[in-house]
C-alpha cells in the first residue's frame, strides 16, 4: 500500500499553501521542510501551528532550531484539538474530496495527485474565515474559561 505524508503550512500573507510530500514522517523530513521554509522566507520570522507529534519536538529538531535562533516560533495545539489547526482541516478535506477511494500504481503517482490538488487550491485561494466568535462567549468548548 502506497503511503505518503504531506507537510504544509498556510501563509497568511500570500494566501497559499507551501508544501512538500514525503514518503516517511520523521524528524529529518520535518527539518528538511523547515529549511525549505527558511529559504522561501529568509527575512521573516516563521510562526507555525503544530500538533503534538514527537518529530516536532525531537532532539534532532531542537538541535536544528538552535542553529537558527528566533527564526521559528512553534505554537502547539492542545492534545485532541486538531480542529484548531487549519492544516489538519485542509488535509481532512483533501482526504475526503480527492484521496478517498483512489487507486494509484506508485508512490510517485500519489505524490503527483497530492501536488496537483494543492496546486489547484493555490491557483484560486480562498481566505479562511474563522467562524467561532470568541467575544460572544464566556467559555470555550470543553469548559475553558476565557
Secondary structure by P-SEA (a helix, b strand, c coil): cbbbbbbbbbccccccccccccccccaaaaaaaaaaaaaacccbbbbbbbccccccccaaaaaaaaaccccbbbbbcccccccccaaaaaaaaaaaccccccccccaaaaaaaaaaaaaaaaabbbbbbbcccccccccccccccc
